[in-house]
Amino acid sequence: MASAPRLWRRLVAEFLGSAMLAAVVVGSGIAAQQLSPGQTGLQLLENAAVTAAGLYVIILIFGPISGGHFNPVVSFVDAAFGGMRWREAVAYLPTQVSGCIGGAIIANVMFARAAVSISTKHRASGAHFLAEVVATLGLLLVIFALTRSDRAHHAPAAVGVYIGAAYWFTSSTSFANPAITIGRMFSNTFAGIAPSSAPLFIGGQIVGGIVSFATIKLLYPSITPIQAATVVLPHRDTNKPTSEPFEETR
């Protein structure tokens, strides 16, 4: 039977990857503010480009260990398709959230800001909610389309490019991730989000996850647990034929 890396090792990878992701998002937002003051479009372009490139590299680093989720919605949809156990997805959740909070704090400190500064950037509106549904749906479709067509090796680039593009075609700038949404609350900078706006974003992301599960089932009805286990990158030996769920090694 195929086996996965030990759960604690996967959790470490998810924590570090989530922290690096938040540091990239928040840090590049702070740098953009400093380098291009008053030029919001240019700031967004800089933030999007760095996030896309950083996400690509982070998935390459940690994906083979944990799958490179860094996102509770990805983990729970993966569990719904049998790619990981539900208790593992539940264990990923606080790891991803704490990693994103830690990464945001590190970014603040790197730019000589207060370690914790609660964002006052209000973003909540019906348009933002819809944008997060669309952004999350698109992200999951990218990931699972590659998985179902045996092109998971393209996932790091595809996910990075999609998120970079979604910064621009969604009014919310495509958070598409409850963990990063919570992390960005802890930085009152360009990439921040006010705590009062976060629940609406997270709600949109959850709805996007539910819609994406139904859409993926419709488009790819024969997706198997072994294929789902390659989300975002293969993190177990999928060359060994088995119809059983993979065995976790502790």
RODO-2510 file (C-alpha; in nm, 4 decimals, decimal comma):
residues 250
     n   res          X          Y          Z
     1     m     0,0000     0,0000     0,0000
     2     a     0,1269     0,3474    -0,0843
     3     s     0,2227     0,5641     0,2081
     4     a     0,2353     0,9358     0,2764
     5     p     0,5022     1,1283     0,4641
     6     r     0,4420     1,1293     0,8374
     7     l     0,1627     1,3652     0,9396
     8     w     0,3839     1,5797     1,1622
     9     r     0,6201     1,6370     0,8693
    10     r     0,3317     1,7394     0,6462
    11     l     0,2089     1,9798     0,9126
    12     v     0,5530     2,1382     0,9404
    13     a     0,5585     2,1807     0,5619
    14     e     0,2116     2,3382     0,5628
    15     f     0,3080     2,5743     0,8459
    16     l     0,6297     2,6881     0,6786
    17     g     0,4684     2,7171     0,3357
    18     s     0,1747     2,9166     0,4750
    19     a     0,4132     3,1450     0,6644
    20     m     0,6217     3,2045     0,3530
    21     l     0,3085     3,2713     0,1473
    22     a     0,1839     3,5340     0,3939
    23     a     0,5295     3,6904     0,4140
    24     v     0,5398     3,7146     0,0341
    25     v     0,1911     3,8657     0,0064
    26     v     0,2222     4,1125     0,2939
    27     g     0,5903     4,1919     0,2428
    28     s     0,5506     4,2677    -0,1269
    29     g     0,2488     4,4843    -0,0432
    30     i     0,4555     4,6881     0,2030
    31     a     0,7430     4,7183    -0,0450
    32     a     0,5020     4,8300    -0,3173
    33     q     0,3648     5,1003    -0,0875
    34     q     0,7126     5,2279    -0,0144
    35     l     0,8473     5,2114    -0,3709
    36     s     0,5390     5,3412    -0,5528
    37     p     0,3595     5,5796    -0,3152
    38     g     0,0209     5,6966    -0,4364
    39     q     0,0211     5,4695    -0,7433
    40     t    -0,2373     5,2068    -0,6525
    41     g    -0,2368     5,0317    -0,9891
    42     l     0,1390     4,9939    -0,9894
    43     q     0,1320     4,8764    -0,6286
    44     l    -0,1207     4,6073    -0,7188
    45     l     0,0866     4,5013    -1,0194
    46     e     0,3973     4,4659    -0,8025
    47     n     0,2067     4,2795    -0,5317
    48     a     0,0453     4,0427    -0,7847
    49     a     0,3678     3,9669    -0,9715
    50     v     0,5642     3,8893    -0,6551
    51     t     0,2805     3,6769    -0,5139
    52     a     0,2548     3,4730    -0,8359
    53     a     0,6295     3,4097    -0,8463
    54     g     0,6545     3,3400    -0,4753
    55     l     0,3624     3,0981    -0,4741
    56     y     0,5189     2,9049    -0,7613
    57     v     0,8431     2,8568    -0,5677
    58     i     0,6724     2,7792    -0,2358
    59     i     0,4636     2,5018    -0,3938
    60     l     0,7779     2,3556    -0,5501
    61     i     0,9507     2,3507    -0,2104
    62     f     0,6785     2,2066     0,0096
    63     g     0,4365     2,0421    -0,2347
    64     p     0,6091     1,7017    -0,2482
    65     i     0,5787     1,6747     0,1317
    66     s     0,2318     1,8073     0,2140
    67     g     0,0712     1,8591    -0,1256
    68     g     0,1334     2,2334    -0,1041
    69     h    -0,2189     2,3302     0,0011
    70     f    -0,1591     2,6310     0,2327
    71     n    -0,5350     2,6775     0,2091
    72     p    -0,8110     2,5118     0,4176
    73     v    -1,0552     2,5147     0,1252
    74     v    -0,8120     2,3157    -0,0881
    75     s    -0,7559     2,0689     0,1960
    76     f    -1,1255     2,0134     0,2674
    77     v    -1,2228     1,9735    -0,0977
    78     d    -0,9314     1,7326    -0,1364
    79     a    -1,0650     1,5343     0,1608
    80     a    -1,4125     1,5323     0,0059
    81     f    -1,2631     1,3608    -0,3009
    82     g    -1,0749     1,1094    -0,0856
    83     g    -0,7283     1,2491    -0,1474
    84     m    -0,6642     1,2834     0,2255
    85     r    -0,8422     1,1838     0,5444
    86     w    -1,0841     1,4270     0,7062
    87     r    -0,8888     1,4315     1,0303
    88     e    -0,5788     1,5268     0,8349
    89     a    -0,7640     1,8150     0,6689
    90     v    -0,8810     1,9255     1,0132
    91     a    -0,5199     1,9109     1,1369
    92     y    -0,4056     2,1166     0,8365
    93     l    -0,6509     2,3983     0,9205
    94     p    -0,4920     2,5473     1,2374
    95     t    -0,1475     2,4846     1,0928
    96     q    -0,2269     2,6897     0,7835
    97     v    -0,3927     2,9683     0,9827
    98     s    -0,1128     2,9968     1,2379
    99     g     0,1455     2,9884     0,9590
   100     c    -0,0232     3,2764     0,7765
   101     i    -0,0474     3,4823     1,0949
   102     g     0,3203     3,4180     1,1665
   103     g     0,4196     3,5093     0,8116
   104     a     0,2298     3,8388     0,8267
   105     i     0,4012     3,9264     1,1544
   106     i     0,7428     3,8437     1,0070
   107     a     0,6696     4,0672     0,7079
   108     n     0,5765     4,3544     0,9370
   109     v     0,8985     4,3179     1,1328
   110     m     1,1150     4,2877     0,8204
   111     f     0,9978     4,6347     0,7174
   112     a     1,0464     4,7838     1,0651
   113     r     0,6725     4,7967     1,1314
   114     a     0,4991     4,7012     1,4535
   115     a     0,4965     4,3221     1,4759
   116     v     0,1155     4,3237     1,4958
   117     s    -0,0936     4,6032     1,3477
   118     i    -0,4606     4,5197     1,2982
   119     s    -0,5712     4,6256     0,9518
   120     t    -0,8279     4,9015     0,9058
   121     k    -0,8740     4,8299     0,5353
   122     h    -1,2455     4,7634     0,4890
   123     r    -1,3371     4,5563     0,1853
   124     a    -1,6774     4,4031     0,2661
   125     s    -1,9473     4,4324    -0,0016
   126     g    -2,1664     4,2051    -0,2078
   127     a    -1,9279     4,2464    -0,5007
   128     h    -1,6351     4,1351    -0,2859
   129     f    -1,8306     3,8294    -0,1693
   130     l    -1,9053     3,7267    -0,5282
   131     a    -1,5440     3,7934    -0,6252
   132     e    -1,4208     3,5543    -0,3573
   133     v    -1,6660     3,2860    -0,4701
   134     v    -1,5381     3,3224    -0,8269
   135     a    -1,1707     3,3410    -0,7240
   136     t    -1,1954     3,0285    -0,5097
   137     l    -1,3935     2,8377    -0,7716
   138     g    -1,1329     2,9217    -1,0342
   139     l    -0,8448     2,8170    -0,8114
   140     l    -0,9979     2,4775    -0,7359
   141     l    -1,0867     2,4197    -1,1007
   142     v    -0,7278     2,4891    -1,2026
   143     i    -0,5923     2,2457    -0,9448
   144     f    -0,8338     1,9591    -1,0065
   145     a    -0,8383     1,9947    -1,3853
   146     l    -0,4624     1,9420    -1,3833
   147     t    -0,4984     1,6530    -1,1417
   148     r    -0,7668     1,4753    -1,3449
   149     s    -0,5687     1,5116    -1,6676
   150     d    -0,2422     1,3877    -1,5123
   151     r    -0,0749     1,7277    -1,5454
   152     a    -0,0171     1,7932    -1,1748
   153     h     0,3456     1,8810    -1,2502
   154     h     0,2155     2,2032    -1,4042
   155     a     0,0336     2,3010    -1,0835
   156     p     0,3003     2,5284    -0,9272
   157     a     0,3149     2,7494    -1,2364
   158     a    -0,0586     2,7312    -1,3099
   159     v    -0,1637     2,8180    -0,9549
   160     g     0,0840     3,1050    -0,9359
   161     v    -0,0247     3,2470    -1,2719
   162     y    -0,3943     3,2108    -1,1868
   163     i    -0,3610     3,3915    -0,8540
   164     g    -0,1539     3,6652    -1,0168
   165     a    -0,4215     3,7133    -1,2831
   166     a    -0,7075     3,6957    -1,0322
   167     y    -0,5547     3,9876    -0,8408
   168     w    -0,6717     4,1905    -1,1405
   169     f    -0,9960     4,0355    -1,2635
   170     t    -1,1631     4,0137    -0,9200
   171     s    -1,2703     4,3157    -0,7157
   172     s    -1,1447     4,1456    -0,3981
   173     t    -0,7926     4,0926    -0,5430
   174     s    -0,8448     3,7178    -0,5015
   175     f    -0,7671     3,6144    -0,1469
   176     a    -0,9332     3,2734    -0,2207
   177     n    -0,7957     3,1363     0,1074
   178     p    -0,9395     3,1622     0,4618
   179     a    -0,5959     3,1189     0,6220
   180     i    -0,4344     3,4049     0,4289
   181     t    -0,7446     3,6166     0,4935
   182     i    -0,6957     3,5749     0,8683
   183     g    -0,3213     3,6337     0,8409
   184     r    -0,3691     3,9591     0,6479
   185     m    -0,5803     4,0974     0,9316
   186     f    -0,2567     4,1354     1,1309
   187     s    -0,0950     4,3914     0,8994
   188     n    -0,2370     4,7416     0,8557
   189     t    -0,0723     4,7783     0,5152
   190     f    -0,1552     4,7551     0,1446
   191     a    -0,2365     4,3822     0,1596
   192     g    -0,4319     4,3964     0,4862
   193     i    -0,7998     4,3389     0,5527
   194     a    -1,0036     4,4705     0,8446
   195     p    -1,1306     4,2015     1,0855
   196     s    -1,4865     4,3201     1,0222
   197     s    -1,4455     4,2406     0,6502
   198     a    -1,2821     3,8997     0,6956
   199     p    -1,6005     3,6976     0,7700
   200     l    -1,7572     3,8029     0,4393
   201     f    -1,4418     3,7011     0,2517
   202     i    -1,4210     3,3679     0,4326
   203     g    -1,7905     3,3058     0,3677
   204     g    -1,7361     3,3656    -0,0037
   205     q    -1,4386     3,1288    -0,0016
   206     i    -1,6407     2,8551     0,1687
   207     v    -1,9241     2,8969    -0,0810
   208     g    -1,6657     2,8915    -0,3602
   209     g    -1,5297     2,5648    -0,2224
   210     i    -1,8750     2,4066    -0,2161
   211     v    -1,9540     2,5250    -0,5690
   212     s    -1,6155     2,4046    -0,6898
   213     f    -1,6735     2,0560    -0,5460
   214     a    -2,0059     2,0291    -0,7314
   215     t    -1,8560     2,1699    -1,0514
   216     i    -1,5565     1,9361    -1,0427
   217     k    -1,7890     1,6385    -0,9833
   218     l    -1,9898     1,7474    -1,2862
   219     l    -1,6897     1,7990    -1,5137
   220     y    -1,4751     1,5111    -1,3861
   221     p    -1,7123     1,2496    -1,2408
   222     s    -1,4509     0,9738    -1,2436
   223     i    -1,1842     1,1477    -1,0356
   224     t    -1,0289     0,8925    -0,7996
   225     p    -0,8805     0,9240    -0,4487
   226     i    -0,5381     0,8468    -0,5965
   227     q    -0,5749     1,1357    -0,8411
   228     a    -0,7014     1,3623    -0,5612
   229     a    -0,3911     1,2732    -0,3608
   230     t    -0,1842     1,4652    -0,6163
   231     v    -0,3397     1,7977    -0,5051
   232     v    -0,1660     2,0396    -0,5337
   233     l     0,1444     1,8274    -0,6024
   234     p     0,1820     1,4497    -0,5586
   235     h     0,2824     1,3823    -0,1992
   236     r     0,2744     1,0034    -0,2007
   237     d     0,3707     0,7258    -0,4398
   238     t     0,0884     0,7322    -0,6923
   239     n     0,2660     0,4813    -0,9166
   240     k     0,1722     0,1932    -0,6888
   241     p    -0,1667     0,0596    -0,8003
   242     t    -0,4201     0,0516    -0,5206
   243     s    -0,7912     0,1164    -0,4854
   244     e    -0,7645     0,1703    -0,1121
   245     p    -0,7108     0,5008     0,0705
   246     f    -0,3452     0,5639     0,1346
   247     e    -0,2011     0,4625     0,4660
   248     e    -0,0748     0,7394     0,6876
   249     t     0,2582     0,6730     0,8537
   250     r     0,2892     0,8552     1,1818
***
